[in-house]
């Protein structure tokens, strides 16, 4: 019998310029662009482009950049201009300042780089994606002649405008499949073959970089007769990291909370919230349920910290170290459901952490599942002030009450 080690992972998320570079390296047509990390570099980039119009984009991972606001006073993380000097002035108000959008934390995210790209007119926008689909055990192309909008909405209001084509992973994409998709997307004349070639290149890229999804929206055409991938979202298979070292080395963790990066070192997933009761769990679903039940009982979760499946005693210790170092944590609720997790390992980790770190906040523990009786014995014989709970509801009530008493 062999035990399986499961380690929780944070999805790889690339900046826009990184995705565009990967596409360009694979022969996919994107706008010409440069990346700059100073206003002077942005000016030089704008001059080197020799473009009729330039688009300047702040590079952060959050969406909604166009409607965001900088703490320099500048409105919008995306700007169009014909004058390279304007690019320099705008970059001065972007680089080093925080950009707040609907998807960022309240204080925003510091912009360290900007993308200076050639602005192209789009005469028509379509949608194109390739993704792994469990239903057909392989890649599927999805396209719509209606792009540049929310594709989910198109699927609901005009399902006849969504075209799907399965690809045999052994045989690869056939010329006729690519051409048919180009026709379905509404490309005509010489543009049809050009779009088909781009579709084939996108499929080759999808396979080569171990992507789970490549979504291009809009996959557009210009008045000059060029098919261009204007924006792309690439999702990667994290299990292929060992094959894709160069791509995974691009992972920019600077937008994470420092505590998130520290947690990742020990294969722990940490998400900070704004309450005062720390949630220490195994599994994202259990984490969300724990947060909800704390809220339902009048408390506020301070975070959720997910141990995942393959737990070692040292991880439990590091988890407690992270939680106790957080000044807003006034109580800790441990909620572990032992399936592949051995509750006794958790119990040993908890007692060791409490003794060594001299825990100062109330601790409520609910354990259930594999080896739970041994775990309860370890906790009760530890002599530590640990409050045991019979179920999740009981645990939440006790954790909320311990904070109220303080």
N, C-alpha and C positions, 0 to 999 in steps of 0.2 A: 504493500500500500504506500503510495507516494503522496506527500502533502503538496498542495499547490500554493505557491506564494502569490498573493494578490496585492499589488501596490497601487494606491490611488494616484491618479495623475491629473495635472492641470492641462487643459487643452492648449496646444500651441496656437498662438495668435500672432499673425504677422502684421506689420505696418503696411499701408497701401503701397509705398514705394518698393517694399521688399517683394510683394506679390507681383507688381508690375515688372520688376527685374527678372523674376523667375520666368514669367511669360515671355519677355523679350528674349531671354537666353534660349528658349525653346522655339523661337521663330514665330511666335504669336505677335500680331501687330498691335502695339499700344502707342499712346502718344509719346513723342520724344520728351524726355524729362531729365532734370538733374536734381540732386538732393543737396541742401545747404544747411549748415548749422550756425551761420552768422549772416547778418544783413549784407555785409560786403560780398560774401560768397553768393548770396541770392542775386545781387546785382550782376555779378560776373556771369552767373548761370543764365540770367535773363538776356544778357547781351549775346552770349554764345548761342542761344537758341535761334536767334534771328527769325523769330516768329511774328506773324501779323498781330496775334493776340496771345497773351500769356495768362495762365491760371496758376495762382499761388495757393497751396493747400497746407494747412497746419497738419503735422503728422502725429496723431494720437490714435489709440485703439478704439475709443468710444465713437459711436455714431452720432449723427445730428450736428456735425461740425459747422455746416453752413449757417445754422441758426444760433451757434454758440456765441458767448461773450468772453472777452479777455479781461483780466484784472488790470490791463493797461488802459482800458476804456474802449479798445477796438471792438467793433461788432462784426461777427462772422469769421469763421476759420477758413473760408474759401473766398477768394477774390479774383476778379477778372480785370485785366488792364492791358493797354497797348504800349505803355511806357515803362522801360526797365527801371527808371528812377523811382517810379511808384512802388515797384516790387521791393526795392530797398527800404523805402519808408514803411511799407506795411510789415515787412519782415522784422524791422526794429521793434514793432509793437506786438509781434508774435513770439519771437524766440526769447526764451527765458521767462515768459509770462504764463500764467495759468489760464487755460481755456475751459470754461464751464459749459456743458451741454446737458441735455435731458438724461444722458447715460453716464455722466461722470459723477464722482462724489461732489458734495456741495461746494467745496473750495476749488473744484476743477483739477485739471492735470497739467503739469508743466510741459510746455512745448519746447523740445530740444532741437527738432529738425523741421524744415519745411520742404515741400516738393515744388519745384518750379517747372511747369510743363507747358508744352505748346497747346493752346486752346484750339480745338477743332469744332467746327459746326457739325451738328448732327441733323441729317435730313430725315432719318428714320431710325426708330429705336425698336430692337427686338430683345427677347429674353432667351438665353441659352444656358443649360447646365448639364453636367455629367455627374452622376452620383452612384454610389453603391446601393443596390436595392435588394433587401433580403428576399422579397417575394419572388424574384427571378434569379437569385443567387449570382448576381454579377452586375456589371455597369449598365446604367440606363441613361440615354440622352433624353432630356426634356427641353422642349422649345415652345416659344409662342411668338407670333408676329407682333404681339402687344407687349413691348418692353418698357423699361424706365419707370414702371409703376410696381405696386405691390402685387407680386405674382399670385399670392394666395387669393387675393380679391378677384383676379381674372379667372382663377379656377372655379370660384363660386358663381360669378356672374356670367361668364362666357366659357364654359368647359370645353366647347367645340374648338376654342382657340389654343388649347393645350395639346401638344403633340409629343408622344413618347415612342422611343425606339430602343429595344433591347440590343445589347452588343454581346456577341459570343466572346468571352474573355480569352479563349484559346485561339480563335480565328482573327480576332481584332476587328476594327472598324472597316467596313467595306466601302468602296468608292460610291456605290449606288446609295448606301445608307446616308452618307454625308451629303450627297447631292439632293436626296429626297428631303432631308431636314432643312437644307438651304432653301428649297422650294417652299416648304411648309412655313418657313420664317418670312417668306415674301420677297426674297432676293430675286432679281430678274436680270436677264442678259448676262454680260460678262461678270457681274457681281455674284451671280449664282455659283460659278466655279470658284471664285475667290473666297466666298463664304464657306464652301465645302472644304477647301484647303485649310482654312482657319479651324474649322471643326475637327478635322483630322489631327492637326497640330495640338489642339487642346486635349484631344483624347490621348495622344502620345505623352503629353505632359502629365495628364491625370495618372497614367500608369507608371511613368518613370519616377515620379516624386512620391508614390504611395499615398495619393490623395484619397479621401473618402468622398469629397465633393469639390467641384470647380464650378462656381456660379458666376456667369457674366451678365450683368444687368446695368447699363444697356450694352448689348452686342449690336453695334450700330453701323450705319453707312453715312459717309460724308457727301456733301454736294460734289466734291471732286471725284467721287467714284471709288472710295476706299472703304473696306470693311475693317472696323477697329473695335478692339475690346476696351471699352471706356472705363469699366470698373469691374473688379473681380473679387470674389471672396473664395479663398481656398481653405478647405478643412483637411487636416492631415491625420493619418492613422498613427497614433502614438506608439503602437506596438512595432512600428517600422523605424523607430528612432535609430536603432543600430545600423540601418542601411542608409539613413538620410542625415548623417552627422552634420553636414554643411548647413542644411536647412534648419535643423534644430538649434544649431549654434547661433542662428539669427534671433532666437527668442529673446525679446526685450522685457526683462522682469522689472525694469525701473518704475513702471506704472503701478506695480503691486505695492500693498502695504508692506513695510519691512518685516512685520510679524508673519505675513503670508510667505515671504521668501525663506524666513527662518524655519517655519513649519515644513515647507517643501523639502528642506534638507533631510528631514526625518520621515519622508513619505507621509506627511500629515496634510490634510486639506483644511485650511483655515479661512473662514469668511467673517470679517468683523461686522457687527451690528451696533446699535446705539444704546442698548440696555445695560443691565448690571448683573444678570445671571448667566454665567458661562455654561454652555452646553457641550458636553464631552460624550460623543456617540460613535457608533460604527455603522456607516451607511448614510448616504445623502437623504434617502426617504425618511429614515428614522430621525435624522437631524431636523428636517422640516417639520415633522410631526411633533418633535420635542419643543421646538420654538413655538409652534402653534398652541400647544397645550399650556406652556408657560404664560403666553399672552392671554389665553382664555381664562386663566386663573388670576389675572390681574398683575402679572409680572412682565418684565421686558428682557428678552434675551440679549446678552452682550456679544454673542458670536455663535457660530457653530464650528466645532473642531471635530473632524471626521477621521477616525482611525483606519477605516477601511477594513479589509479582511485579514491580511497576514500580519497579525499583531505580535510585536516583541515587547518584552518588559521595558526595555530601554526607551521605546517610543512613548509608553505611558508616562514615564518619568519626564521626558522632554515636553510632552503635552502639558503636564502640570506646571512645569517650569514656565512655559509660555503664558499659561492662563494666570498664574499668580503674579507674573511681571506686569500684567495689564492693570493699571490703576483703577479702571472703571468696574472691574469684577469684584462684586461684594458677596457672591456665593457661587458654588460650582455644583452643577447637577450632572452626574454620570449616569448615562442611560445606555446600557450595553445589552444587545440581544445576541447571545452566543450561538451561532450556527457553526461556521468554520472558525469562530473565535472561541478560545478557551477562557472561560470566565475566571479561572484560577490565576492565569497569567495577568489578567487585568487587576485582580485583587492584590497580587504580589507587587505589581507596579504601583498601585495606589498607596499601599502601606509604606513602601520604600520612599516614594515621593513625599508623602506627608511627614515622615520622620526627618528626612534630609533637608527638606525645604522649609520646615517649621510652618506648616500651613496656618494662615491667620484668618481665613474666611470659612464660613460654614460649608460643609460638604455633604451632599445628599447622593446616595448611591442606589441605583436600581439595576440589578443584574438578573438575567434570565437566560436559560438555555444550557449549553454544554458545560458540565462540571460546576454548576451553580452552587450546589451544597458545600463543596470544598471551598469555593470562593467566599461564601457567607461565613464559613468557619474561620478562614484567614482574617477576614475583616473584624469579626466579633472578638477574636482573641488578640487583636493587635493593640488593644487598649487605647485606640485613637478615637477622638470625638467625631465618629462618622454616623450620620443618620441613615438608617436603611429604609428602603421603601418597597412596598409590596407590588406596586404596578406603576405605570407612567403617570396616571392621574394623581396618585398618592405622592409620587416623587415631586411633581410640579407644585402641588399644594405646600409640601414641606419646604421646598426651595424658596417659594414666594414668601412664606411665613417667616423664614430665617432672615430674609432681607428686611421685612417689615419690622421685626424685633430690633434690628440694628438702628 
